[in-house]
């Protein structure tokens, strides 16, 4: 991979999480975004109804397929050489996912085409339309949050998706986080969601961006099929834009900071176990979360990990290319002399009032996913057999 593309991919993860409602207008230039208006028709087939969102690499649009009448999401990538290569990589990964009959837990590629516009040639991916993400869900329900039954239901589906990606597709997602876990519009893969949800989908998306809890709640409740019961929600893993092959990595810097695995923090080799670490952090949205918000406080992130999980073995602490930025030759953290250990089991019991048996099973489930040695970390298939998910 050329250095320009590596820089682009790395930069995607080093940038802060996007909180602005609109992309930077200055990126509508040659090599950047394609200018799109409501009513435009892509490829003589996909009519633009509204904007769903944007990211560093692309904008995403709610469209209607004029041939089938199906509503879809069209992702239009920037046209620069690095973005085009990243788009080709994502397209190859999506094709692999779509070919497999076990694809049900991953967003599906429906079509692909290119646009020649004023800013260059843009790769366009037509994806199945999914609903709001888990971040909207978390904001909607606030404290005390979702029931553990609901959390188990969702995490089971995420693990099923990762088991499929890791074992059958040989793909590492590399960016598991709430924003990339999306609600399915229907429990089945029908093209028409129930209760007229599609007519209000665009306004729901725009409203969830403004974090309106009432509309988000009823959207989820309707999708669950039983108002007030969210335990039947169906979700899928989305956004393979940062993904890579198990046997071919596109960059070293992966994962959004709060969900970044120890080996990636240290600059060591990574594989599918990095996704499992992220899932453990995703589960912890109901309890705790590692906080490593900026590169300047990775030491605090590592300190939190040690306080919660115990001392990192010296051989692991010094195994990465960044290790000596954070640890001395004895494996002790630099510039942080005092740690206040508070183990995961104790946190669950003392801070979150878990019953002892529940805390024991839950902490065992998470600790196996957060093993410091990636090769000892549980796989997605092993996680799915853990008794905590059946409790």
LOSEVEX-957890 format. One record per residue (C-alpha): x, y, z; chain. Coordinates in steps of 0.02 Angstrom, whole numbers, plus 50000, padded with zeros to 5 digits. Example, Ala and Ser with C-alpha at 12.3 -4.5 7.8 and 13.67 -1.06 7.14 Angstrom:
! residues 2
SITE, 50615, 49775, 50390, A
SITE, 50684, 49947, 50357, A
//
This chain:
! residues 391
SITE, 50000, 50000, 50000, A
SITE, 50067, 50173, 49958, A
SITE, 50110, 50295, 50097, A
SITE, 49974, 50418, 50045, A
SITE, 49836, 50290, 50072, A
SITE, 49912, 50236, 50238, A
SITE, 49908, 50418, 50293, A
SITE, 49727, 50436, 50240, A
SITE, 49674, 50278, 50332, A
SITE, 49772, 50324, 50487, A
SITE, 49706, 50501, 50484, A
SITE, 49529, 50436, 50486, A
SITE, 49559, 50360, 50657, A
SITE, 49667, 50502, 50725, A
SITE, 49536, 50632, 50689, A
SITE, 49409, 50668, 50827, A
SITE, 49239, 50583, 50815, A
SITE, 49126, 50682, 50699, A
SITE, 49001, 50785, 50796, A
SITE, 48964, 50922, 50668, A
SITE, 48800, 50910, 50577, A
SITE, 48879, 50948, 50407, A
SITE, 49041, 50907, 50320, A
SITE, 49171, 51043, 50285, A
SITE, 49116, 51140, 50128, A
SITE, 49300, 51158, 50083, A
SITE, 49304, 50971, 50047, A
SITE, 49191, 51000, 49896, A
SITE, 49341, 51017, 49782, A
SITE, 49436, 50913, 49655, A
SITE, 49475, 50749, 49742, A
SITE, 49342, 50780, 49874, A
SITE, 49154, 50757, 49892, A
SITE, 49033, 50753, 49746, A
SITE, 48901, 50892, 49755, A
SITE, 48728, 50813, 49773, A
SITE, 48554, 50886, 49783, A
SITE, 48387, 50809, 49832, A
SITE, 48304, 50751, 49672, A
SITE, 48466, 50701, 49585, A
SITE, 48463, 50530, 49502, A
SITE, 48618, 50419, 49513, A
SITE, 48657, 50297, 49373, A
SITE, 48484, 50329, 49296, A
SITE, 48411, 50226, 49438, A
SITE, 48432, 50295, 49616, A
SITE, 48336, 50454, 49656, A
SITE, 48401, 50555, 49804, A
SITE, 48271, 50586, 49939, A
SITE, 48378, 50656, 50079, A
SITE, 48548, 50652, 50161, A
SITE, 48579, 50518, 50291, A
SITE, 48752, 50568, 50349, A
SITE, 48934, 50595, 50307, A
SITE, 49108, 50544, 50356, A
SITE, 49287, 50586, 50316, A
SITE, 49283, 50471, 50163, A
SITE, 49106, 50494, 50097, A
SITE, 48929, 50561, 50106, A
SITE, 48779, 50443, 50121, A
SITE, 48608, 50472, 50044, A
SITE, 48433, 50400, 50063, A
SITE, 48376, 50352, 49888, A
SITE, 48234, 50259, 49806, A
SITE, 48275, 50129, 49675, A
SITE, 48166, 50181, 49529, A
SITE, 48168, 50003, 49460, A
SITE, 48115, 49906, 49615, A
SITE, 48037, 50042, 49725, A
SITE, 48154, 49991, 49865, A
SITE, 48233, 50120, 49978, A
SITE, 48422, 50107, 49989, A
SITE, 48574, 50199, 50060, A
SITE, 48699, 50260, 49930, A
SITE, 48875, 50295, 49991, A
SITE, 48969, 50417, 49877, A
SITE, 49156, 50418, 49910, A
SITE, 49276, 50561, 49883, A
SITE, 49366, 50554, 49717, A
SITE, 49549, 50573, 49768, A
SITE, 49668, 50431, 49726, A
SITE, 49684, 50374, 49906, A
SITE, 49496, 50377, 49933, A
SITE, 49468, 50282, 49771, A
SITE, 49589, 50145, 49827, A
SITE, 49504, 50137, 49997, A
SITE, 49336, 50124, 49908, A
SITE, 49399, 49982, 49800, A
SITE, 49460, 49891, 49956, A
SITE, 49291, 49915, 50041, A
SITE, 49202, 49856, 49883, A
SITE, 49307, 49696, 49878, A
SITE, 49269, 49661, 50061, A
SITE, 49083, 49691, 50037, A
SITE, 49078, 49577, 49886, A
SITE, 49156, 49439, 49991, A
SITE, 49028, 49465, 50129, A
SITE, 48881, 49468, 50009, A
SITE, 48931, 49308, 49920, A
SITE, 48920, 49203, 50078, A
SITE, 48749, 49129, 50124, A
SITE, 48784, 49164, 50310, A
SITE, 48786, 49352, 50282, A
SITE, 48634, 49398, 50386, A
SITE, 48719, 49499, 50524, A
SITE, 48818, 49616, 50408, A
SITE, 48755, 49761, 50302, A
SITE, 48733, 49703, 50122, A
SITE, 48801, 49775, 49961, A
SITE, 48660, 49786, 49833, A
SITE, 48744, 49874, 49686, A
SITE, 48895, 49978, 49636, A
SITE, 48933, 50109, 49505, A
SITE, 49041, 50263, 49472, A
SITE, 48998, 50446, 49448, A
SITE, 49102, 50563, 49340, A
SITE, 49075, 50734, 49418, A
SITE, 49153, 50906, 49429, A
SITE, 49270, 50846, 49568, A
SITE, 49326, 50685, 49485, A
SITE, 49267, 50506, 49475, A
SITE, 49178, 50440, 49629, A
SITE, 49147, 50259, 49679, A
SITE, 48967, 50234, 49739, A
SITE, 48907, 50089, 49847, A
SITE, 48723, 50046, 49858, A
SITE, 48687, 49970, 50028, A
SITE, 48532, 49902, 50111, A
SITE, 48443, 50035, 50214, A
SITE, 48463, 50014, 50401, A
SITE, 48400, 50116, 50547, A
SITE, 48476, 50220, 50688, A
SITE, 48634, 50162, 50776, A
SITE, 48669, 50109, 50955, A
SITE, 48736, 50281, 50998, A
SITE, 48562, 50354, 50966, A
SITE, 48492, 50211, 51069, A
SITE, 48609, 50247, 51213, A
SITE, 48566, 50433, 51212, A
SITE, 48381, 50394, 51201, A
SITE, 48375, 50281, 51352, A
SITE, 48506, 50367, 51459, A
SITE, 48522, 50301, 51636, A
SITE, 48494, 50166, 51692, A
SITE, 48501, 50116, 51509, A
SITE, 48440, 49961, 51422, A
SITE, 48398, 49800, 51512, A
SITE, 48534, 49669, 51520, A
SITE, 48417, 49554, 51424, A
SITE, 48415, 49678, 51281, A
SITE, 48604, 49702, 51291, A
SITE, 48632, 49514, 51281, A
SITE, 48515, 49502, 51132, A
SITE, 48610, 49637, 51037, A
SITE, 48785, 49576, 51084, A
SITE, 48740, 49399, 51030, A
SITE, 48699, 49466, 50857, A
SITE, 48860, 49568, 50851, A
SITE, 48961, 49414, 50898, A
SITE, 48870, 49312, 50766, A
SITE, 48918, 49444, 50638, A
SITE, 49100, 49442, 50692, A
SITE, 49107, 49252, 50695, A
SITE, 49049, 49257, 50514, A
SITE, 49175, 49392, 50466, A
SITE, 49322, 49312, 50556, A
SITE, 49294, 49128, 50515, A
SITE, 49206, 49127, 50347, A
SITE, 49266, 49288, 50265, A
SITE, 49438, 49307, 50349, A
SITE, 49397, 49491, 50380, A
SITE, 49440, 49599, 50531, A
SITE, 49312, 49738, 50552, A
SITE, 49434, 49852, 50648, A
SITE, 49304, 49980, 50703, A
SITE, 49171, 49899, 50812, A
SITE, 49081, 50038, 50906, A
SITE, 48900, 50092, 50939, A
SITE, 48895, 50202, 50784, A
SITE, 48930, 50049, 50675, A
SITE, 48793, 49938, 50749, A
SITE, 48631, 49982, 50660, A
SITE, 48450, 49935, 50691, A
SITE, 48367, 49835, 50552, A
SITE, 48211, 49916, 50485, A
SITE, 48119, 49750, 50495, A
SITE, 48152, 49586, 50586, A
SITE, 48158, 49503, 50414, A
SITE, 48253, 49563, 50262, A
SITE, 48098, 49636, 50178, A
SITE, 48113, 49789, 50068, A
SITE, 47966, 49874, 50153, A
SITE, 47973, 49909, 50340, A
SITE, 47816, 49893, 50446, A
SITE, 47700, 50031, 50501, A
SITE, 47753, 50157, 50370, A
SITE, 47923, 50181, 50451, A
SITE, 48005, 50217, 50284, A
SITE, 47897, 50371, 50257, A
SITE, 47969, 50448, 50414, A
SITE, 48142, 50371, 50404, A
SITE, 48230, 50527, 50342, A
SITE, 48152, 50636, 50476, A
SITE, 48191, 50504, 50607, A
SITE, 48374, 50503, 50557, A
SITE, 48383, 50692, 50561, A
SITE, 48293, 50695, 50728, A
SITE, 48405, 50562, 50804, A
SITE, 48553, 50668, 50755, A
SITE, 48472, 50799, 50866, A
SITE, 48447, 50661, 50996, A
SITE, 48257, 50669, 51016, A
SITE, 48222, 50524, 51136, A
SITE, 48036, 50508, 51099, A
SITE, 48053, 50477, 50911, A
SITE, 48203, 50362, 50934, A
SITE, 48108, 50260, 51063, A
SITE, 47957, 50234, 50952, A
SITE, 48066, 50192, 50803, A
SITE, 48150, 50054, 50902, A
SITE, 47987, 49997, 50981, A
SITE, 47903, 49984, 50810, A
SITE, 48048, 49887, 50738, A
SITE, 48040, 49768, 50886, A
SITE, 47860, 49729, 50841, A
SITE, 47796, 49758, 51017, A
SITE, 47783, 49937, 51082, A
SITE, 47884, 49954, 51240, A
SITE, 47976, 49789, 51213, A
SITE, 48150, 49811, 51141, A
SITE, 48214, 49636, 51176, A
SITE, 48168, 49580, 50999, A
SITE, 48273, 49711, 50911, A
SITE, 48376, 49651, 50762, A
SITE, 48542, 49736, 50724, A
SITE, 48680, 49723, 50594, A
SITE, 48863, 49771, 50588, A
SITE, 48894, 49913, 50465, A
SITE, 49038, 50011, 50388, A
SITE, 49175, 49901, 50319, A
SITE, 49267, 50057, 50261, A
SITE, 49408, 50027, 50385, A
SITE, 49407, 49837, 50377, A
SITE, 49548, 49727, 50315, A
SITE, 49590, 49545, 50281, A
SITE, 49658, 49434, 50418, A
SITE, 49808, 49401, 50305, A
SITE, 49824, 49577, 50232, A
SITE, 49817, 49735, 50337, A
SITE, 49795, 49906, 50260, A
SITE, 49864, 50007, 50406, A
SITE, 49929, 49990, 50583, A
SITE, 49821, 50122, 50667, A
SITE, 49646, 50049, 50683, A
SITE, 49494, 50064, 50797, A
SITE, 49409, 50216, 50873, A
SITE, 49505, 50266, 51029, A
SITE, 49382, 50217, 51165, A
SITE, 49370, 50041, 51092, A
SITE, 49553, 50018, 51045, A
SITE, 49634, 49855, 51098, A
SITE, 49792, 49845, 51201, A
SITE, 49897, 49776, 51059, A
SITE, 49847, 49920, 50945, A
SITE, 49881, 50049, 51081, A
SITE, 50056, 49977, 51098, A
SITE, 50087, 49962, 50911, A
SITE, 50097, 49771, 50911, A
SITE, 50030, 49652, 50780, A
SITE, 49841, 49633, 50779, A
SITE, 49711, 49511, 50713, A
SITE, 49529, 49462, 50743, A
SITE, 49554, 49469, 50934, A
SITE, 49563, 49659, 50917, A
SITE, 49378, 49658, 50868, A
SITE, 49337, 49552, 51021, A
SITE, 49418, 49681, 51136, A
SITE, 49307, 49815, 51055, A
SITE, 49152, 49709, 51085, A
SITE, 49195, 49698, 51270, A
SITE, 49204, 49888, 51274, A
SITE, 49039, 49895, 51178, A
SITE, 48956, 49783, 51309, A
SITE, 49023, 49898, 51441, A
SITE, 48914, 50041, 51381, A
SITE, 48797, 49976, 51515, A
SITE, 48933, 49977, 51648, A
SITE, 49107, 50049, 51621, A
SITE, 49207, 50106, 51471, A
SITE, 49391, 50130, 51443, A
SITE, 49421, 50314, 51413, A
SITE, 49563, 50359, 51295, A
SITE, 49494, 50511, 51210, A
SITE, 49651, 50587, 51137, A
SITE, 49825, 50529, 51093, A
SITE, 49895, 50642, 51230, A
SITE, 49810, 50541, 51368, A
SITE, 49846, 50363, 51310, A
SITE, 49941, 50345, 51474, A
SITE, 49778, 50375, 51567, A
SITE, 49693, 50248, 51454, A
SITE, 49827, 50118, 51495, A
SITE, 49817, 50162, 51680, A
SITE, 49630, 50131, 51678, A
SITE, 49657, 49963, 51594, A
SITE, 49783, 49912, 51727, A
SITE, 49672, 49970, 51870, A
SITE, 49527, 49869, 51803, A
SITE, 49615, 49714, 51734, A
SITE, 49778, 49702, 51833, A
SITE, 49961, 49725, 51789, A
SITE, 50010, 49700, 51609, A
SITE, 50148, 49568, 51594, A
SITE, 50315, 49650, 51553, A
SITE, 50332, 49545, 51395, A
SITE, 50166, 49616, 51333, A
SITE, 50193, 49794, 51392, A
SITE, 50358, 49805, 51298, A
SITE, 50302, 49711, 51142, A
SITE, 50248, 49856, 51032, A
SITE, 50336, 49993, 50936, A
SITE, 50259, 50125, 51050, A
SITE, 50291, 50031, 51213, A
SITE, 50437, 50135, 51274, A
SITE, 50335, 50294, 51253, A
SITE, 50221, 50231, 51393, A
SITE, 50323, 50104, 51494, A
SITE, 50499, 50099, 51566, A
SITE, 50611, 49947, 51546, A
SITE, 50530, 49866, 51700, A
SITE, 50357, 49877, 51622, A
SITE, 50298, 50016, 51738, A
SITE, 50198, 50162, 51669, A
SITE, 50296, 50321, 51643, A
SITE, 50238, 50478, 51736, A
SITE, 50099, 50385, 51828, A
SITE, 50165, 50324, 51995, A
SITE, 50003, 50289, 52089, A
SITE, 49870, 50169, 52026, A
SITE, 49706, 50134, 52115, A
SITE, 49658, 49955, 52072, A
SITE, 49471, 49921, 52067, A
SITE, 49440, 49753, 51983, A
SITE, 49300, 49722, 51861, A
SITE, 49203, 49606, 51977, A
SITE, 49213, 49732, 52119, A
SITE, 49159, 49874, 52003, A
SITE, 49005, 49777, 51949, A
SITE, 48955, 49736, 52129, A
SITE, 49004, 49896, 52218, A
SITE, 48966, 50028, 52086, A
SITE, 48829, 49950, 51982, A
SITE, 48742, 49842, 52114, A
SITE, 48752, 49679, 52018, A
SITE, 48700, 49522, 52109, A
SITE, 48850, 49415, 52151, A
SITE, 48814, 49274, 52027, A
SITE, 48774, 49395, 51886, A
SITE, 48932, 49494, 51924, A
SITE, 49036, 49335, 51924, A
SITE, 48971, 49275, 51756, A
SITE, 48974, 49447, 51676, A
SITE, 49152, 49485, 51734, A
SITE, 49211, 49313, 51674, A
SITE, 49130, 49346, 51504, A
SITE, 49217, 49514, 51487, A
SITE, 49386, 49464, 51560, A
SITE, 49404, 49324, 51432, A
SITE, 49374, 49453, 51295, A
SITE, 49499, 49573, 51374, A
SITE, 49645, 49453, 51395, A
SITE, 49809, 49547, 51373, A
SITE, 49873, 49410, 51257, A
SITE, 49772, 49414, 51095, A
SITE, 49803, 49230, 51061, A
SITE, 49720, 49186, 51227, A
SITE, 49571, 49301, 51201, A
SITE, 49407, 49211, 51169, A
SITE, 49347, 49202, 50990, A
SITE, 49174, 49260, 50937, A
SITE, 49118, 49078, 50925, A
SITE, 49179, 49043, 51102, A
SITE, 49096, 49201, 51169, A
SITE, 48930, 49142, 51098, A
SITE, 48939, 48987, 51208, A
SITE, 48971, 49083, 51369, A
SITE, 48838, 49053, 51505, A
SITE, 48818, 49241, 51537, A
SITE, 48728, 49259, 51371, A
SITE, 48608, 49120, 51422, A
SITE, 48576, 49181, 51600, A
//
